[in-house]
Amino acid sequence: MSIKELSIKDIHKGLQEKQFSATDIAHAAFEEIEKQESSLHAFLGLTKELALQQAKETDKRIAKGEPLLALSGIPCSIKDAILVKGEKCTAASRMLENYIAPYDATVIQKIKEAGGMIVGKTNMDEFGMGASTENSAFGPTRNPHDVERVAGGSSGGSAASVASGECTVSLGEDTGGSIRQPASFCGVVGLKPTYGRVSRRGVIALASSLDQVGPFGKTAEDAEILFQAIQGKDALDATSLEAPYEKSGFGEAKTLRIGVPKEYFAKGLDKEVEKTVRDAIGKFEGAGAKIVESELPHTKYALAAYYVINTTEASANLARYDGIRYGLSKDAENILEVYFNSRGAGLGNEVKRRIMLGTYALSAGYYEAYYLKAQQVRTLLKQDFDTAFQQVDVIMGPVSPILPFPFGEKTVNPLAMYLGDVYTVPVNLVGLPGISLPAGKAGNLPVGLQVIAPALREDLLFSTGKLWESIQ
Amino acid sequence: MISPEHVEHIATLARIKLREHEIEKYQKDLSEILEYFEVLKEADTSSVFPMTHSVLQESVSREDEQRSERPEVIERMFALAPALKDGFLKVKAIFSAR
């Protein structure tokens, strides 16, 4: 049997009608993975024993006539920045090549409690730094729609594993677009929740004021089911919010007011991407939604503010990789040399580049000009969004200014890679929720539509996604 | 343009060992990116506070009571250490006679 076309609902129906067992589903997932992995490299490691054990528990439930849990029998892959107890967690870095997670991340505990079957850890850009998964220390992930092109990043493996049908859903992490952009590149749904919605405990930190874990799915409904399972206040994450998820949505299409910021359709946007996104917005209008031109005037400062905050917070978060308590350790004559050699050997080029940028920006004499200034620009951006949301319910635009590109095209010049983040980073800076919906294709290359909502309004995003699926 | 000496200084602060050929490469990369950051100077931030959270929370605290980690987790964490001695992490001397 094949799990490729099956949604969460399909799998649950099949389990309840005894068409197949959870163990059958697990085997089918691993068969699909074996078939496709040599051409995709979405996974860094598989967790067969764990998945089969979870499948067995689900099959026992069914045999006893007990109700299915939210994720019972659902094959789920996990970005290799999220700790799964007893399994390797590498963050795609040589620094953590042999690191075995001593505990489960809170989101993993929740997935296990919801009956989910964790099939493996997915490939990513090293420590989340990148937008193509080319910065993985263990080789890149290929786009299932065109294997000569990147899957996007940094959660490229997660996006590819869902797009290819190797598994049903996946958990990624987004700091500046790392869920939304690979979702866009691979033609699947990817959500970055409101900052604080999902616990970051047990998630390898990149930038603490920006990071959020989020779901990938083939449909808005599947992504929502996974989101509901993982969201919620965690006493062990002081930045998590007490805010139960309300599935209100917006009802009929004609009540929906969509803001389209002119700043998101300016110079630098690929013509084919623009056409696909505008056509999609046009379909919403055809369904009765009201389109309003929005203004987000401080957009031009967002990318610089983002990379200041990303690199400065990363330099602090990655200081722990010192060869002392875990990870790669290079012996030396004295303790300082242990630090220098371990970090020199264990960290990749992009990681070193960003740590040094962050170190510079936080060093004496530069803090006000860079970090403080960037944090102030965040407030200006938040004001832009708050003003815009007084007139509209959601904001729409492209996820990426460019189509999925061939390997090596953006790696010569680091800044060229950063410029691709222009539409996704503002959303992380202001902590709002954003989703990428598969909007269509330019040739055979997927294009994502980004939808942004006010804080805690993921329901509007899923509602928009479900509406899109009915009108596209 | 940031100087090679400055790049070496930053690498030292970041505790990262760079090889000779890497200094020139990072000098070029960092200079270009720092130049891009200059656009921030144009933003008028005179009347705004810095922002760290989209949904403001008051100081999040917990009861000041001792909470110990589970022994099996501690065991797994120690298994990851590069060097152990008598149940402690072993490191190079901090103070040396030099």
Interface residues (C-beta under 8 A of the other chain):
Chain A: Y99 I100 P102 Y103 T194 Y195 G196 S209 A235 A238 T239 L241 A243 H298 K300 Y301 L303 A304 A305 Y307 V308 S315 A319 D322 G323 I324 R325 Y326 G327 S329 A332 E333 N334 I335 L336 V338 Y339 F340 N341 R343 G344 L347 K352 R353 I355 M356 L357 T359 Y360 A361 S363 A369 Y370 L372 K373 A374 Q375 Q376 V377 R378 T379 L380 K382 Q383 N413 P414 L415 Y418 V430 G431 L432 A455 L456
Chain B: I2 V7 I10 A11 L13 A14 R15 I16 K17 L18 E22 Y26 D29 L30 E32 I33 L34 Y36 F37 E38 V39 L40 K41 E42 A43 T45 V48 F49 P50 M51 T52 H53 S54 V55 Q57 V60 R62 V73 R76 M77 A79 L80 A81 P82 A83 L89 V91 K92 A93 I94 S96
